[in-house]
Structure formats: C-alpha cells, structure tokens
Amino acid sequence: MERSSAAVGAVRRLRTQAPQPQHHHPRQNQQQPWRPGEKEEDGRDWKKPGGEGGGRRRRRLALLPESRTALVLLLYFLGLRGLVHMSFQRLVQPARDAKEFNAPRARTYLENITAIGPRAVGSPENEIFTVNYLLEQVKAIEIESSHVHTISVDIQRPTGTFSIDFLGGFTSYYDNITNVVVKLEPRTGAEHAVLSNCHFDSVPNTVGASDDAVSCSVMLEILHTLSKSPEPLQHAVIFLFNGAEESILQASHGFITQHHWAKSVRAFINLEAAGVGGKELVFQTGPENPWLVQAYISAAKHPFGCVVAQEVFQSGIIPAETDFRIYRDFGNIPGIDLAFIENGYIYHTKYDTADRILTDSIQRAGDNILGMLRYLAKSDKLAKSHEYRHGNVVFFDVFGMFVVAYPARVGSIMNYIIIAVAILYLGKKTLQPRKRVSYLKVLAVAFGFTVLSWIATLVGILIVAVFISLIGHSLSWYSHFYVSVFLYGTAALAKLILLHTLAKTFYFKNTNEQFLGEIFFDIPLVFWSITLALLTYLGLSSAFVSAIWVVFPLLTKLMTYKEFKEKGATMKFVAVYFLGMFIPHLYLIYLNWIIFEMFVPIMGRSGSEIPPDIILAAFFVIVSILLSSYFLNFIYLAKSTKMTIITLTTIFAVTLILVCSGIFFPYSSDSANPRPKRIFLQHMSRRFHSLDGHLAKSDSGIWINGLDYGGMSHVTPHIPELNDSVRTKCEEESPLCGLPWILPVDYLFRKNWYLPAPVITPKEPVRFQLLSKEQMPWDSTKLTFQIAGPSYMSVYLRPHQGSTLSRWSLGDGTPVANNVGGDYFVYYSHGLQALPWHFWVELKASDKPTKGMVTLAVVTHYFFGEDQMSPQLHALMERFPNWTFPTSWVSTYDQFIF
C-alpha cells in the first residue's frame, strides 16, 4: 500500500515538471499588445471564458472597484454643486468712490418707496404719493447736478389700447394712467437716447420691493451719479418710471406709442424681477442686435446672463411677459431685459419687502446698469442702431466671471465643424475592415437599448409622480428642495444603472468590458452630436451647450486613450476622465441650477391643472440622463454595481415612504425663509340679465382660487366648509363660466370653491349702458356702450351661433379672441379722474337671431380703498393658517344679452 502511494506521487511530480503542450490562438503568434475591445468577426470576445486563453488575457486589464468609484463620483458631483453654489453667492460690496453707484443711498430710496405701501394702478399711493416722491428726488438730484448736463421731467397720462397674444390672446385698454419720464442730456442737446425702464406700481396687497421698487431706486441713484459727472454724455438717457406695468404692460405702451421723447430712443434696458434679490439675470436681448450684448460684456462689472434663458423664456414655457415685449413689438427697438430671479417663492407676496434685498445685491445691479447706460450713452453705434441689426448672438457667462459671445452664424459654422470631427472619430472605428460589422452591430444595439432605458426610466419615474399627485402629496419638495433630489433623482439614477447592469449581465455577457466601455462612450457622443446638429439646424443659439458636450469628451478621450489601452479602467484613468469632463458637468449643473431657481417657485403659482410633480420628475429624469450620459460606460467597466443600486433604491424608498406619510409639508411660515401657499378670495356679486333686460337670476358669495395644484386640500382642516361639495360650477352659457377672472386663465384654475355670502354693494358701483344701436350700410349692427366704475374692469364678449364679431373700437380694430375658450376678453384700467369708457362693437348675423347676437359681461375688481374688503372676507381671512398668503378683494359680474 505504501509502495503504491509513493509510485503515484513520483508520477505526479514528473507530470508537473514535464513541459505542457502549447495551444496557440492565431493572434498569440503576433508580438503585439492586446487592444481593448478587440473582437472576433462574430462579435464574441475571444478573451472571455469559452474563448481560448480567456482567463489569463482578461486579468491583464483593470476593472473599476465599485465602492471607491461610487465614492469618487459622489464627491465629484458634490464638489461641482459647491462650486456652483459659490458662484451664485459671489456678490459685491458697496462702492466707496463718490463717482460710482452708491447702494446705501439707493436702499434709502427703496425703503421710502415701499413705505408708501401697495401701489395698485388708480390708487392714491400709486398715482399721487409715489409720483410726488419721485418728483421730489429728481428735483433734489437736479440741484446737485453738474453744469454739463440738463434734466427734464415730464408727467405723462396716456390713454390707449392694444392687443397681445399673451395667455391665449386678449385686448387691453387704459385711460389716464401715469408715467414719470426724466431725461438727462448734455446741455448742447442730443438727438438720440437710450431708455432705462422700471415700474413703480405693484400688485395689490404687497409693497413690491423687488418687483419693481428696487429697480426704480437703482435708476434714481444712477440718475444721481450720471448727473454729477463732469464729463458730458454723447447721447441722452431717458429714465422711465412706469406707473402701470402690473396692469399688463400698459404704461410702457403709452410711452413708446405716444410720448414725444419716444422717437429718439434707439435702445433700452428693462429692469424687472421674478424673485427677490440675488443676481440680476440677462434673460432677453435683441432682437438681432449683437452689439447690445457686446455692450453688456464691455460695461457690466458682474455679468450674469445666458442665451438659454432667453430661448426658454421666449418659448412661452414661463407664463409671463415684461415691458421688453412692448418696446420690441410696438416700438421696434432693441434692448436688454434683466430680472432678479432668486427666491421666487415670495415674489408677489407680502414678504417682498426691502429688508429681504441685500445691499450688495443692489450694488451689483447698480454697477452693471450704470456701466451699461454710460457705455450706450457714449456709443457711436447707438445713433445708428438699426444698421447693426444683423443676426442673433450666442452668449453665456462663465460662472459670473465673464461672458463669452459670438455671432450665431459663427456658432453654426463652429457647430458643424465639431459635428464633422465627431463623424471622423466614429467613422475611423467604423471603417476598420476587421471590426466594421461587430462595431456597427454592437453600437446600434447599445444605442437602441440606451434610448429604451431612457424611455423606461422616464415612464417609471412619471408613474411615481402620478401616484404621489393622486394621493394628495404633490409639492412635498416645495419647502424642502432636496426631497425632490432624493425622491426623483435617486430613482432615475437607480433605474438607469439597473437597466444597464441587466444588459451587461445577460445580453452583453460574452462581450469584453473594455469594448463595452468604448461603445458606451461613443453612444452619448452620437446622441450629443445629433442634438447639436438638430439645434443648429433649427437656428437655436442654445446649441452651444451640446457643442460643449461633444468637444470636451473628445478631448477627454484623447487624454485617457493611452492609460485605458494599456491598463484598462484604473483609478488614474478615472481621475483624468473626471478632469476632462469637469467643464461640461460644471456648466450643465450651473445652467440647471438657474432653471431650478426660476421654475421651482413657479410651481407654487402655476394653476390647478398642471401637476407640478410630473413636471419636476420629468425634469429630474432629463437632468439625470444628461449628467450621467458619459458615465454610463462606468457601469460596464465596473466590477459590480450591486451596492450602488441598493443604496440609491434605499434612499428613494425611504424618501417615498416619508413623502407618502405627509412628513414633508409643502408650505412654510418661517419668517426668515417663507414658502407661502397663494390663494385668491373674491367676495363677488353676480347678476344675469335676459334679452329683454330683466334680471334673470343673481347670487353672491366668496369665490376662492388656490394658485397651485393642491387646491384647498391643506386648508380644509382649518376651514372644513371648503370641501368638494362647494366646488364652483361653470355657467356654460356664459363667457368664461360667468366668473370674474382677472385675466382669461380659467383653463389654468379649474379647481375653485364658492361659499355663499351676503350681497355686497360697492360704494362706487359700476354704471353700464347701451348708448346706441345702429344698422350699418354693410349689413352689420353697431352697438355703442359706456362704462364707468373702479380702476380695474374687464369686458367679456361671446357672439351667439350665427353671429360674428367683425370690428370694434379696441386694439387695432380687429377683434382678438382668446384661443383657448374662444371668448373675447378686454382688460381695462384707469388712473385718477378718468372719464367714462366708451367703446363700440360691430356684429354680423347670418339670419335674424331670436335669442340675441351677443352675450356681454362687465366685471369689476376693487383692489384698493374702502370697497376692497367686506366683513365676510375679513372674517374668512382670519381663519386661514399663517403659511398661506391670501389676497382678497370685492368683485362684481353683470351679464347682458343684446
């Protein structure tokens, strides 16, 4: 037994020491290093188990360790977010040079204007007190001005009418509103002028510190600084203190179409707000005057602007307009639109107060606008601005430090060159004879799968958003923004990683990881190149973002090629890869943060029909796809993704449970950082008259609109009677449902409530009468009306079946119907001492109508004075919780048939 064992051991030793037969793969005879992604013609990896020599060759190239890579990625993106945050906080200190803008003095102007209180059009606060204050300050500035300048002041009280395709289209009429116009010019006079515009009116129930008292304060201080300068300006500077912007851009229309100084204006700067303080964003320029952007670049000390914001705003996604629209459309004048965008949660609320606007924010805006006005007032191009209107311009600031700008046509050429380089890079791989079939096949399959993964991720996250909306927990992130990151951002990333991990494990299991890393680098390159080509073809200047995401990845590929080829996915490769992708990632996060800053607060006032969670979820999916586009290859280069998926899924699941439990309340009454819920309350009386003029029916109650998707669900526990049983019913036969809308936006606010209340009779009731009815020679009927009432009124018109509204005395004479409901909406406001409003309409009927030709409704809104509040309104307001911001007033609705 022992002898047998010894013999066996000797045989084994001899076998171990004997030379083993060699099995050569054809490629092993060549003395060349292995290349990542090298494959057989059938697309299978010859280095995988099952391919000859697979295990030994595969171990030569590194794969990424999951935990270390995930940690580095997390720190990378946190670092990017920190840099973006720092760039937004980089404000300035007040100047000490007497020749420069003085922010403390501008703050004094601001505090004095806001101390007057809310300044609605037609109120004494707006038409008398604020106007007198502005005139006093201009007079004081004039006394201190240098001998080289003259200051002229004019009080304009224009009356006019125009139509605008905003909110579906409507017509505006204004009477005796107020503009304070100040012109600073050299003593020798000036033929041309640059206009600076602000508005001193505010929406009711707010002092409007940022919208727009701070801009008027900045303009007063700029007037003071320029007037004391011993150096004369070449052109005049006109300061328009506009008294009726919140009444849908009326005062700017009155100035640009009627004022005798308007003809000298060659360019303008419009100062606005969509938030409270912070940086002022250049979000509109032109049209087609690149020299204005160059002027901003040359003159602004603290630039902040991007053509992406311009194209987003002008697309109509944001339901807003500014005076820029009036000067562009009715004055044919180029300009620049600037707005404060920070903290839009308290925009148009009682929290928009002077103490919330930092002095260094005022200094920053003053430095920029003063520099711009000085530059333009000395520019030779201003006198012939129409000669420099040639094409658009691509512009974007680099983290608030400087602005890059170039003509859009140059950008198009650059973009097509970049696309050509990308095609050459991809074509070189495709044209290699031995790899052509396998590369194209795998690229096509992987691209198709990637697109499907994006769609699947979007659908999955939208299902979560719909679920949260249905259970009544939408806007849970409104006061806690990072809840949306943990809810939708982690879910989107987890699903993307999971889908690609499954593809790697099951579909691409016989394909080499390094080859997959190459493929999934090329896929986002193809995507961004296609996007770049499409945006360039459509003429969108925002294509520069796609260009960044093609150029820098190609440079990154060049930097990492050698390391990846020789050693695979090492941590050195990751470090160089991050370095190359730093600029595109940083800029995209910077750009997305600007969009978040503007869009998230808007979700609190976007109406009852738009689910905000669906919009935000879709936005997070898009951002996740874009930011991860060049990191998907890490999934295929990693040893595992198991812990990453588990961690992200756990964060998502915990956040979802907390959101569903209601722990994250959407609104906040924190005095330092309020997030109020906005609510409109109108104590309204309605009267419906029949064709013979008799009162057919009437009612009275408090009509309630929540401005966000949540409706009254959070308020009902405090006011139980606001339940679904008192939802407002639409009067189908009446224009705009027979309700006193401020603007024709009923399609945005269909969730509203109606509590019966006693009839209220304003002390200044509306007086409406038909002055005449004439049969015109061209077979139409002309109806002439007269209306007298409060400063804010509206007229709705609905022609009956068989009747057509052919002409009227409003706008340009051609009736403009709202393209959503089809009714005609006329918005009216007047200042002090306005005469009764006269207007006429002409209707044509195909045959003799038996039920009248038209239904006409007259609506009034009492936004100030003793008629604004009723005892019932006041009592109901007291019951609303402190995290709400209810705006209340009295209104009437009178309907007639003619």
C-alpha positions, 0 to 999 in steps of 0.5 A: 500500500505504501509502495503504491502511494509513493509510485503515484506521487513520483508520477505526479511530480514528473507530470508537473515538471514535464513541459505542457503542450502549447495551444496557440490562438492565431493572434498569440503568434503576433508580438503585439499588445492586446487592444481593448475591445478587440473582437472576433468577426462574430462579435464574441470576445475571444478573451472571455471564458469559452474563448481560448486563453480567456482567463489569463488575457482578461486579468491583464486589464483593470476593472473599476472597484465599485465602492471607491468609484461610487465614492469618487463620483459622489464627491465629484458631483458634490464638489461641482454643486459647491462650486456652483453654489459659490458662484451664485453667492459671489456678490459685491460690496458697496462702492466707496468712490463718490463717482460710482453707484452708491447702494446705501443711498439707493436702499434709502430710496427703496425703503421710502418707496415701499413705505408708501405701501401697495401701489395698485394702478388708480390708487392714491399711493400709486398715482399721487404719493409715489409720483410726488416722491419721485418728483421730489428726488429728481428735483433734489438730484437736479440741484446737485447736478453738474453744469454739463448736463440738463434734466427734464421731467415730464408727467405723462397720462396716456390713454390707449389700447392694444392687443397681445397674444399673451395667455391665449390672446386678449385686448387691453385698454387704459385711460389716464394712467401715469408715467414719470419720464426724466431725461438727462442730456448734455446741455448742447442737446442730443438727438438720440437716447437710450431708455432705462425702464422700471415700474413703480406700481405693484400688485395689490396687497404687497409693497413690491420691493423687488418687483419693481421698487428696487429697480426704480431706486437703482435708476434714481441713484444712477440718475444721481451719479450720471448727473454729477459727472463732469464729463458730458454724455454723447447721447441722452438717457431717458429714465422711465418710471412706469406707473402701470406695468402690473396692469399688463404692460400698459404704461410702457405702451403709452410711452413708446406709442405716444410720448414725444421723447419716444422717437429718439430712443434707439435702445433700452434696458428693462429692469424687472424681477421674478424673485427677490434679490440675488443676481440680476439675470440677462434673460432677453436681448435683441432682437438681432442686435449683437452689439447690445450684448457686446455692450453688456460684456464691455460695461457690466462689472458682474455679468450674469446672463445666458442665451438659454434663458432667453430661448426658454423664456421666449418659448412661452414655457414661463407664463409671463411677459415684461415691458421688453415685449412692448418696446420690441413689438410696438416700438421696434427697438432693441434692448436688454431685459434683466430680472432678479430671479432668486427666491421666487417663492415670495415674489408677489407676496407680502414678504417682498419687502426691502429688508429681504434685498441685500445691499450688495445685491443692489450694488451689483445691479447698480454697477452693471446698469450704470456701466451699461447706460454710460457705455450706450450713452457714449456709443457711436453705434447707438445713433445708428442702431438699426444698421447693426441689426444683423443676426442673433448672438450666442452668449453665456457667462462663465460662472459670473466671471465673464461672458463669452459671445459670438455671432450665431452664424459663427456658432453654426459654422463652429457647430458643424465643424465639431459635428464633422470631427465627431463623424471622423472619430466614429467613422475611423472605428467604423471603417476598420475592415476587421471590426466594421460589422461587430462595431456597427452591430454592437453600437446600434444595439447599445444605442437602441437599448440606451434610448429604451432605458431612457424611455423606461426610466422616464415612464417609471419615474412619471408613474411615481409622480402620478401616484404621489399627485393622486394621493394628495402629496404633490409639492412635498419638495416645495419647502424642502428642495432636496426631497425632490433630489432624493425622491426623483433623482435617486430613482432615475439614477437607480433605474438607469444603472439597473437597466444597464447592469441587466444588459451587461449581465445577460445580453452583453455577457460574452462581450469584453468590458473594455469594448463595452466601455468604448461603445458606451462612450461613443453612444452619448457622443452620437446622441450629443452630436445629433442634438447639436446638429438638430439645434443648429439646424433649427437656428437655436443659439442654445446649441452651444451647450451640446457643442460643449458636450461633444468637444470636451469628451473628445478631448477627454478621450484623447487624454485617457486613450493611452492609460485605458489601452494599456491598463484598462479602467484604473483609478488614474484613468478615472481621475483624468476622465473626471478632469476632462469632463469637469467643464461640461458637468460644471456648466450643465449643473450651473445652467440647471441650477438657474432653471431650478431657481426660476421654475421651482417657485413657479410651481407654487403659482402655476394653476390647478391643472398642471401637476407640478410633480410630473413636471419636476420628475420629468425634469429630474429624469432629463437632468439625470440622463444628461449628467450621467450620459458619459458615465454610463460606460462606468457601469460596464467597466465596473466590477459590480454595481450591486451596492450602488443600486441598493443604496440609491433604491434605499434612499428613494424608498425611504424618501417615498415612504416619508413623502407618502406619510405627509412628513414633508409639508409643502408650505412654510411660515418661517419668517426668515425663509417663507414658502407661502401657499397663494390663494385668491378670495373674491367676495363677488356679486353676480347678476344675469340679465335676459334679452329683454333686460330683466334680471334673470337670476343673481347670487353672491358669495366668496369665490376662492382660487388656490394658485397651485395644484393642491387646491384647498386640500391643506386648508380644509382642516382649518376651514372644513366648509371648503370641501368638494361639495362647494366646488364652483360650477361653470355657467356654460352659457356664459363667457368664461363660466360667468366668473370674474377672472382677472385675466382669461386663465380659467383653463389654468384654475379649474379647481375653485370653491364658492361659499355663499355670502351676503350681497355686497354693494360697492360704494362706487358701483359700476354704471353700464349702458347701451348708448346706441344701436345702429344698422350699418350700410354693410349689413352689420349692427353697431352697438355703442356702450359706456362704462364707468366704475373702479380702476380695474374692469374687464369686458367679456364678449361671446357672439351667439351661433350665427353671429360674428364679431367683425370690428370694434373700437379696441386694439387695432380694430380687429377683434382678438379672441382668446384661443383657448375658450374662444371668448373675447376678453378686454382688460381695462384700467384707469388712473385718477379722474378718468372719464367714462369708457366708451367703446363700440362693437360691430356684429354680423348675423347670418339670419335674424337671431331670436335669442340675441347676437351677443352675450356681454359681461362687465366685471369689476375688481376693487383692489384698493380703498374702502370697497376692497374688503367686506366683513365676510372676507375679513372674517374668512381671512382670519381663519386661514393658517399663517403659511398661506398668503391670501389676497382678497378683494370685492368683485362684481359680474353683470351679464347682458344679452343684446 
